[in-house]
Amino acid sequence: MARSNLEGDMNAFMSTLRNVGSVGNGALRNALGWAESRYWKAHAALFESGQIKKGRGRGGSVSTGAKRSKAAGSTRAKSAGRPRANKSGRKTG
């Protein structure tokens, strides 16, 4: 496959993925209307470049690989040591 065709396929893949969110590989391939070889070439290129993440599922799944900035950090780490409110609004611990 020519480089420009692969880039076009990668753009179409990402555009469709952004519209549907996390999705199974089979469902995304069907939404794109592509043969398996075409789908997996674009999938591999996007995975290697960090633009998508692989997920679980019977046929596997895929989601955008949007990277969080290090400044954002983990919400778990930010809230460590602070009392949490339970359902009634009262603080626990």
PyMOL commands that place a pseudoatom at each C-alpha (Angstrom):
pseudoatom trace, name=CA, resn=MET, resi=1, chain=A, elem=C, hetatm=0, pos=[0.000, 0.000, 0.000]
pseudoatom trace, name=CA, resn=ALA, resi=2, chain=A, elem=C, hetatm=0, pos=[1.403, 3.404, -0.918]
pseudoatom trace, name=CA, resn=ARG, resi=3, chain=A, elem=C, hetatm=0, pos=[2.331, 5.737, 1.919]
pseudoatom trace, name=CA, resn=SER, resi=4, chain=A, elem=C, hetatm=0, pos=[-0.331, 8.321, 0.980]
pseudoatom trace, name=CA, resn=ASN, resi=5, chain=A, elem=C, hetatm=0, pos=[-3.016, 5.612, 0.965]
pseudoatom trace, name=CA, resn=LEU, resi=6, chain=A, elem=C, hetatm=0, pos=[-1.923, 4.417, 4.407]
pseudoatom trace, name=CA, resn=GLU, resi=7, chain=A, elem=C, hetatm=0, pos=[-2.019, 7.966, 5.752]
pseudoatom trace, name=CA, resn=GLY, resi=8, chain=A, elem=C, hetatm=0, pos=[-5.513, 8.432, 4.324]
pseudoatom trace, name=CA, resn=ASP, resi=9, chain=A, elem=C, hetatm=0, pos=[-6.613, 5.145, 5.886]
pseudoatom trace, name=CA, resn=MET, resi=10, chain=A, elem=C, hetatm=0, pos=[-5.123, 6.186, 9.230]
pseudoatom trace, name=CA, resn=ASN, resi=11, chain=A, elem=C, hetatm=0, pos=[-7.061, 9.467, 9.082]
pseudoatom trace, name=CA, resn=ALA, resi=12, chain=A, elem=C, hetatm=0, pos=[-10.310, 7.672, 8.217]
pseudoatom trace, name=CA, resn=PHE, resi=13, chain=A, elem=C, hetatm=0, pos=[-9.704, 5.129, 11.001]
pseudoatom trace, name=CA, resn=MET, resi=14, chain=A, elem=C, hetatm=0, pos=[-9.138, 7.857, 13.602]
pseudoatom trace, name=CA, resn=SER, resi=15, chain=A, elem=C, hetatm=0, pos=[-12.087, 9.932, 12.433]
pseudoatom trace, name=CA, resn=THR, resi=16, chain=A, elem=C, hetatm=0, pos=[-14.438, 6.957, 12.685]
pseudoatom trace, name=CA, resn=LEU, resi=17, chain=A, elem=C, hetatm=0, pos=[-12.966, 5.894, 16.028]
pseudoatom trace, name=CA, resn=ARG, resi=18, chain=A, elem=C, hetatm=0, pos=[-13.458, 9.386, 17.492]
pseudoatom trace, name=CA, resn=ASN, resi=19, chain=A, elem=C, hetatm=0, pos=[-17.114, 9.269, 16.434]
pseudoatom trace, name=CA, resn=VAL, resi=20, chain=A, elem=C, hetatm=0, pos=[-17.830, 5.903, 18.048]
pseudoatom trace, name=CA, resn=GLY, resi=21, chain=A, elem=C, hetatm=0, pos=[-15.393, 5.887, 20.995]
pseudoatom trace, name=CA, resn=SER, resi=22, chain=A, elem=C, hetatm=0, pos=[-14.015, 2.596, 22.262]
pseudoatom trace, name=CA, resn=VAL, resi=23, chain=A, elem=C, hetatm=0, pos=[-15.216, -0.153, 19.932]
pseudoatom trace, name=CA, resn=GLY, resi=24, chain=A, elem=C, hetatm=0, pos=[-14.532, -3.726, 18.918]
pseudoatom trace, name=CA, resn=ASN, resi=25, chain=A, elem=C, hetatm=0, pos=[-12.181, -4.286, 16.005]
pseudoatom trace, name=CA, resn=GLY, resi=26, chain=A, elem=C, hetatm=0, pos=[-14.829, -6.128, 13.986]
pseudoatom trace, name=CA, resn=ALA, resi=27, chain=A, elem=C, hetatm=0, pos=[-17.411, -3.393, 14.470]
pseudoatom trace, name=CA, resn=LEU, resi=28, chain=A, elem=C, hetatm=0, pos=[-14.944, -0.666, 13.510]
pseudoatom trace, name=CA, resn=ARG, resi=29, chain=A, elem=C, hetatm=0, pos=[-13.749, -2.598, 10.458]
pseudoatom trace, name=CA, resn=ASN, resi=30, chain=A, elem=C, hetatm=0, pos=[-17.364, -3.058, 9.377]
pseudoatom trace, name=CA, resn=ALA, resi=31, chain=A, elem=C, hetatm=0, pos=[-18.099, 0.637, 9.951]
pseudoatom trace, name=CA, resn=LEU, resi=32, chain=A, elem=C, hetatm=0, pos=[-15.161, 1.491, 7.701]
pseudoatom trace, name=CA, resn=GLY, resi=33, chain=A, elem=C, hetatm=0, pos=[-16.174, -1.129, 5.119]
pseudoatom trace, name=CA, resn=TRP, resi=34, chain=A, elem=C, hetatm=0, pos=[-12.590, -2.385, 4.791]
pseudoatom trace, name=CA, resn=ALA, resi=35, chain=A, elem=C, hetatm=0, pos=[-11.039, -5.781, 4.129]
pseudoatom trace, name=CA, resn=GLU, resi=36, chain=A, elem=C, hetatm=0, pos=[-9.165, -7.257, 7.089]
pseudoatom trace, name=CA, resn=SER, resi=37, chain=A, elem=C, hetatm=0, pos=[-5.702, -6.664, 5.617]
pseudoatom trace, name=CA, resn=ARG, resi=38, chain=A, elem=C, hetatm=0, pos=[-6.403, -2.967, 5.053]
pseudoatom trace, name=CA, resn=TYR, resi=39, chain=A, elem=C, hetatm=0, pos=[-7.835, -2.558, 8.556]
pseudoatom trace, name=CA, resn=TRP, resi=40, chain=A, elem=C, hetatm=0, pos=[-4.924, -4.284, 10.288]
pseudoatom trace, name=CA, resn=LYS, resi=41, chain=A, elem=C, hetatm=0, pos=[-2.291, -2.275, 8.360]
pseudoatom trace, name=CA, resn=ALA, resi=42, chain=A, elem=C, hetatm=0, pos=[-3.838, 0.996, 9.531]
pseudoatom trace, name=CA, resn=HIS, resi=43, chain=A, elem=C, hetatm=0, pos=[-4.376, -0.446, 13.038]
pseudoatom trace, name=CA, resn=ALA, resi=44, chain=A, elem=C, hetatm=0, pos=[-0.714, -1.480, 13.319]
pseudoatom trace, name=CA, resn=ALA, resi=45, chain=A, elem=C, hetatm=0, pos=[0.580, 1.893, 12.130]
pseudoatom trace, name=CA, resn=LEU, resi=46, chain=A, elem=C, hetatm=0, pos=[-1.682, 3.779, 14.544]
pseudoatom trace, name=CA, resn=PHE, resi=47, chain=A, elem=C, hetatm=0, pos=[-0.770, 1.516, 17.455]
pseudoatom trace, name=CA, resn=GLU, resi=48, chain=A, elem=C, hetatm=0, pos=[2.958, 1.854, 16.792]
pseudoatom trace, name=CA, resn=SER, resi=49, chain=A, elem=C, hetatm=0, pos=[2.624, 5.643, 16.711]
pseudoatom trace, name=CA, resn=GLY, resi=50, chain=A, elem=C, hetatm=0, pos=[0.685, 5.660, 20.009]
pseudoatom trace, name=CA, resn=GLN, resi=51, chain=A, elem=C, hetatm=0, pos=[-2.492, 7.087, 18.514]
pseudoatom trace, name=CA, resn=ILE, resi=52, chain=A, elem=C, hetatm=0, pos=[-4.647, 4.107, 19.534]
pseudoatom trace, name=CA, resn=LYS, resi=53, chain=A, elem=C, hetatm=0, pos=[-4.737, 1.680, 22.439]
pseudoatom trace, name=CA, resn=LYS, resi=54, chain=A, elem=C, hetatm=0, pos=[-5.616, -1.990, 22.257]
pseudoatom trace, name=CA, resn=GLY, resi=55, chain=A, elem=C, hetatm=0, pos=[-8.333, -3.277, 24.542]
pseudoatom trace, name=CA, resn=ARG, resi=56, chain=A, elem=C, hetatm=0, pos=[-9.954, -6.505, 25.589]
pseudoatom trace, name=CA, resn=GLY, resi=57, chain=A, elem=C, hetatm=0, pos=[-12.843, -8.362, 24.060]
pseudoatom trace, name=CA, resn=ARG, resi=58, chain=A, elem=C, hetatm=0, pos=[-13.568, -11.405, 21.980]
pseudoatom trace, name=CA, resn=GLY, resi=59, chain=A, elem=C, hetatm=0, pos=[-12.119, -9.870, 18.819]
pseudoatom trace, name=CA, resn=GLY, resi=60, chain=A, elem=C, hetatm=0, pos=[-10.167, -7.227, 20.651]
pseudoatom trace, name=CA, resn=SER, resi=61, chain=A, elem=C, hetatm=0, pos=[-11.114, -3.600, 20.908]
pseudoatom trace, name=CA, resn=VAL, resi=62, chain=A, elem=C, hetatm=0, pos=[-9.552, -0.261, 20.213]
pseudoatom trace, name=CA, resn=SER, resi=63, chain=A, elem=C, hetatm=0, pos=[-9.773, 3.248, 21.645]
pseudoatom trace, name=CA, resn=THR, resi=64, chain=A, elem=C, hetatm=0, pos=[-7.985, 6.513, 21.065]
pseudoatom trace, name=CA, resn=GLY, resi=65, chain=A, elem=C, hetatm=0, pos=[-4.576, 6.656, 22.665]
pseudoatom trace, name=CA, resn=ALA, resi=66, chain=A, elem=C, hetatm=0, pos=[-4.928, 10.251, 23.789]
pseudoatom trace, name=CA, resn=LYS, resi=67, chain=A, elem=C, hetatm=0, pos=[-2.100, 10.782, 26.220]
pseudoatom trace, name=CA, resn=ARG, resi=68, chain=A, elem=C, hetatm=0, pos=[-2.672, 12.696, 29.441]
pseudoatom trace, name=CA, resn=SER, resi=69, chain=A, elem=C, hetatm=0, pos=[-0.102, 15.301, 30.294]
pseudoatom trace, name=CA, resn=LYS, resi=70, chain=A, elem=C, hetatm=0, pos=[2.136, 14.589, 33.268]
pseudoatom trace, name=CA, resn=ALA, resi=71, chain=A, elem=C, hetatm=0, pos=[0.906, 17.817, 34.858]
pseudoatom trace, name=CA, resn=ALA, resi=72, chain=A, elem=C, hetatm=0, pos=[-2.610, 16.359, 35.048]
pseudoatom trace, name=CA, resn=GLY, resi=73, chain=A, elem=C, hetatm=0, pos=[-1.344, 13.454, 37.139]
pseudoatom trace, name=CA, resn=SER, resi=74, chain=A, elem=C, hetatm=0, pos=[-3.460, 10.755, 38.652]
pseudoatom trace, name=CA, resn=THR, resi=75, chain=A, elem=C, hetatm=0, pos=[-6.709, 11.684, 40.395]
pseudoatom trace, name=CA, resn=ARG, resi=76, chain=A, elem=C, hetatm=0, pos=[-6.014, 8.910, 42.881]
pseudoatom trace, name=CA, resn=ALA, resi=77, chain=A, elem=C, hetatm=0, pos=[-2.672, 10.460, 43.812]
pseudoatom trace, name=CA, resn=LYS, resi=78, chain=A, elem=C, hetatm=0, pos=[-4.149, 13.949, 44.143]
pseudoatom trace, name=CA, resn=SER, resi=79, chain=A, elem=C, hetatm=0, pos=[-6.871, 12.829, 46.534]
pseudoatom trace, name=CA, resn=ALA, resi=80, chain=A, elem=C, hetatm=0, pos=[-4.651, 10.606, 48.675]
pseudoatom trace, name=CA, resn=GLY, resi=81, chain=A, elem=C, hetatm=0, pos=[-4.841, 11.496, 52.350]
pseudoatom trace, name=CA, resn=ARG, resi=82, chain=A, elem=C, hetatm=0, pos=[-8.033, 13.540, 52.059]
pseudoatom trace, name=CA, resn=PRO, resi=83, chain=A, elem=C, hetatm=0, pos=[-11.221, 12.339, 53.735]
pseudoatom trace, name=CA, resn=ARG, resi=84, chain=A, elem=C, hetatm=0, pos=[-13.880, 11.214, 51.278]
pseudoatom trace, name=CA, resn=ALA, resi=85, chain=A, elem=C, hetatm=0, pos=[-17.565, 12.001, 51.538]
pseudoatom trace, name=CA, resn=ASN, resi=86, chain=A, elem=C, hetatm=0, pos=[-19.937, 9.065, 51.626]
pseudoatom trace, name=CA, resn=LYS, resi=87, chain=A, elem=C, hetatm=0, pos=[-23.374, 9.063, 49.940]
pseudoatom trace, name=CA, resn=SER, resi=88, chain=A, elem=C, hetatm=0, pos=[-24.934, 11.075, 52.757]
pseudoatom trace, name=CA, resn=GLY, resi=89, chain=A, elem=C, hetatm=0, pos=[-22.312, 13.791, 52.300]
pseudoatom trace, name=CA, resn=ARG, resi=90, chain=A, elem=C, hetatm=0, pos=[-20.571, 13.067, 55.588]
pseudoatom trace, name=CA, resn=LYS, resi=91, chain=A, elem=C, hetatm=0, pos=[-16.830, 12.726, 55.555]
pseudoatom trace, name=CA, resn=THR, resi=92, chain=A, elem=C, hetatm=0, pos=[-15.350, 9.340, 56.315]
pseudoatom trace, name=CA, resn=GLY, resi=93, chain=A, elem=C, hetatm=0, pos=[-11.859, 8.328, 57.436]
for i in range(1, 93): cmd.bond("trace and resi %d" % i, "trace and resi %d" % (i + 1))
show_as sticks, trace
zoom trace
